[in-house]
Amino acid sequence: MNQTRLSTLAIKVDIDYDINYDRLDQWSWGGRAGRACDALAPTGVGHYGAGMESVLVEQQDSVLVVTLNRPWARNAVDGPTAAELHRRFVEFDSNPELSVAVLTGADGTFCSGADLKAIAAGSGNRVHAVPPDEILGSQGPMGPTRLVLSKPTVAAVEGYAVAGGFELALWCDLRVMAADARLGVFCRRWGVPLVDGGTVRLARLIGESRALDLVLTGREVEAREALAIGLANRVAEPGRALNRATGLARELAALPQHCLRSDRRSLLEQSGRPLAEALARETELGLETMATGETMQGAGRFASGVGRHGTSAD
């Protein structure tokens, strides 16, 4: 293939992907050429896709870093990738050596949503009706988004987290955004609905009025606004979101885990419950924590002078 034809094809492929994200950063000639080669091969295979794992995992002590690794598609998620994400987070939750997971994306993009090209090729994300009593724990269209984990997760967002990628970030407990990152329901303009918790979690996080603004308009949200309205929990320098997120994860992993997970569970379960029922559940979970001996151990450390004045309790 000569360079003129490759350049023409690269532009075509850019249009295919950029149709969803008209303000994504321009890629270098090498990246565009790589995507052009991908267009000649099956979905997920090509100059950049051949032999690459779509989900990478790295254990850093008790922190697990899960990386979406489909840079040729700006980390858009296809069916096999959704299944792998689901599997990895189920394994994380059952592994006693792991306390916190960080979800991020390779090459400066968190996730651009579902891979529409994979859907057209027959290897796209699964979307089907699930009864309410069966939906929790099942695989969501983007993978782990219907799991209710017992341990916290942190999203490290560089670049764009849009459409289904936005829903993945919302599924995480906390979000660390790079200062130049963007969030948004970009699928609004193409008639692609939110089917993976976006309308539910967004309203619960930032309130119905603000959620309606983002869902109805599909506008992008910059890091400064995201922090102000509660979408982002931390803002990092560009290129440093993963470093900041893993640092936050290590802080969480260093805390007494039974108490941390119990209080997290109470907070997540209280939504929609009557006040009396929520208070009773909080007490029930708190008593279970005390019964483990963790609270007494902590009280003993405090009495000996450890962890006072905001210092570490280690």
N, C-alpha and C positions, 0 to 999 in steps of 0.2 A: 504494500500500500504506500503510495507516494505521500509526501508531506501535505500537498494541497488537499487531497481527498481526506486525509486524516484530520486536518484542521477543520474541514467542512463538517465531518462527522462529529468531531469534538463539540463544535458549536451546537449541533442538533442535540447531542446528549445533554449538554448544559441546559438547553431549553427544557428538555424532558424533566430534569431534576428541579431547575429553578422555577418551574411553573407553580410550585408550592411555596417558594421562599424567595420572593423577588428582591430581597435586600441582603441575601447571603453574600459573604465576601467573595471576590473574584479569586479563582484558583490559578495556579501557575500553568504554563504550557504543559509541563510534565503531568500534572494532575488531570488536565482536560484530555490529554492524549491517552492517559490510562483509562479514563472512563469511556473514551471512544472505542478502545480495544474491548472493553467489557461489553459494549453494545453488540459486538459480533459474537459473543459467547452466551451460554445459558446464564440465567440470573445468578449472581454471586460467584461467577467464574470468569477469569480473564486476567488482564495484565496485573491488576491489583488484587483480584479475588482468589486466584488459583492457590489451593493449598493453605489458605489462611483460615484460622479459627474465628468464627464470628463473635465469640464471647471468650474473653481472656480472664483468668482469675489469678490473683497473687495474694498469698497469705503473708501478712506483716504482723508477727506475733499473734495477738488475738483479734486483729482487724483483717477482714477480707476485702480486697479491692476487685470489683467486677467491672470489666471494661467492654463496652460495645465496640466491636472491631470490624466495622464494615465501612471504612472511609471512602471507598469508591461510590457509596450510596449515601454519604453523609450520615452514616450510622442508622439509616432507616432499618426497621425491623421487618424481616420476612417471617414466614411460618416456622421454619427450622430454628431461627434465632430466638423467636418467642418461646419455643419449647425448651431451648437450652437455658435461657434466662430463668424460666420457671424452675427447671431442675436444679440450677445452681443455687437459687435462694432457698429451695426446700432443703438442700444439703447443708447450707449455711445454718439454717435454723436448728437443725438436728445435731450439729457438730458441737460438742461441749468445749472444744478448744477455742471457739470463735465467739466473740461478744458483739461486734459491730461490723456492718458491711457498708462499703462505699461504692456507689454506682456512678460510673463516668463513661465518657466516650472518647474514642481515639482521635488523634489528629485535629484537636481544637473544635470539635463539634460534639455536643452531648447526644442528641438524637433528633432527626428530622421527621420522626413519625413512622407510620407504616410504609413499607416499600410498595408503592403503587405499581411499579413495574413487575414485582414478584406476583402481585395479585393478578395482573393481566396474564402472567405466564403460568398461573395455576399453583404457585407455591407460596401464596400469600397467607396473611393472618386469618385465623379462624374466628368467625363471629356467628354465634348461634344463641338462641334463647336457653337460659338455664333457670330452673325453679329457684326461688329464694332460699330454700333449705339446702340447696346443693351448690350454690354459686361460690361461697367462701371456700377457698382452698383450691378451686378449680383453676385451670389455665386461662388467663385472660387473653384478649387479642394481642396485647403487647408482651405477654408472658406472665410476670409475677404479680400483676396488678390486682388479682383477686385473693392473693395470699394475705393472711393476717399473721404476721410473724410475732414471735415472742421477744425478739431482740430489735434494737433500733437500726435504722438505715439512714445514710446520708447521701444526698445527690451532690456531685461535684460538677457544676455546669459551666462549661466553656462554650463559646459560640452560641448556637441556637438549640433550644429545647422547645420544639413546636409540635402542635397537633398531638399525635400519640406520644411523642417524646416529652411534651408538656405533662401528659398524664402519668408517664413514668416518674417524672420529677415530683409530681404531686403525691404519688404513692409513697415516696420516701418520707421519713419522719422530719428530716431537716434538709435544707437546701443551701449550699454554698455557691454563690454565683461570682464569676469573674465580672469585673466592673464594666466590661464591654459585651457581656452576654445578653441574650434576648430570650424572652418567653412569649408564647402566644398561641392562640387558637387559629393558626393560619389555615387550617382546613375549612374554615367558615366559607371562604370565597369559592370553594369547589363543591359545596354540598356534601361534604364528608362529615358524618356526625361523630360526636364524642361518645364512644361506647365502652370506655375502659376506666370509668370512675371520674372523668373530668368534671362533669356537671355536679357531681356529688361532693367530691373532695374540695373543689375550688370554693364552693359556697360555704362549706364547713370551715375552711381555713381563713377566708377573708370576708365572709358575710355575703348575703344574697345580692345586695345592690352592686357591690364592686364586681362580684362574679358575673352578674348579668351584663355589665359593661364589657367585660373581656370576652364573654361567650358570644354576645350578640354582634359585636363589632369585629371580632377577630384581630383587633389591633395588637401590635407588639408592646411588650413591657420591658423597659430597661431596668438594669440592676438597682438604680437608685429608687425608682418607684416601687419595685418589687420588695425592697427592704422596708420602705415606708408603710406598705399595706400588709406586710406579714407573709408575702410569698417567699421571700428570701430571709434566711436567718443570719447569714454572714455575707459580706462582699469582700472579695480578694482582688489583688492586682491581676491584670490580664495574664493568663498563663499560669497562675498560682492557685486556681480553685482546688485542684486535686491535693496539692500540698496542704492547703488550709483545711480541707475536708478530712484528710487522714489525721491531721493533728487533732481536730475536734473529735474524731472517732477514738483516738488513743486516750483522750481525756475521759470520754464516756466509759471506755473499757477499763480504766483504772479505778472506777468507782465500785462500791459494793453492788454486785450484779443482781442479786435477788430483789433487793429493795428497788433498784432502778427499774427493773422490768415490771415489778408489781405496780409501782406508781404509774408507769407508762400505760400499763393495761387498764388501770382504773380510769385514767384520763381518756383513753380511746373508747372505752365502753360506756362512759357516762353520756355521750351524745345521744339525745333523744329520750333518755330515761327520765321519769319523774324524779324530782329532787330527793325525796325520801329513799327511793330505790337506789339511786346513785350513791347517796351517803352510806347506806347500808352495805353496798358492794365495796366501797372504798374501805370501810372498817373491816370487812371480811378478808379482803386481800392484805390489809395491813397486819392483821392478826397472824395470817399465814407467814408473812415475812418475819415477824417477831418469833414465831415458833421455830424458825431455822437457826436461831442463835446469832444471826448476823447483826441484829439490832443491839443485843447485849455486848457483842464484841466491839461494835462501834462506840458504844457508851464507855466501855473500858478504855479504849484508845483516847477518847476525848478526856476522860478523867486523868489520864497520864500526861496530858498536855499536847497530844498529837492533833493536828488539823485545826487548831484555833487561829483566829484572826485571818481567816481566808486562805491559809496555807494548805498545802496538800496533806491529805490524811494518811499518805503512805508512810 
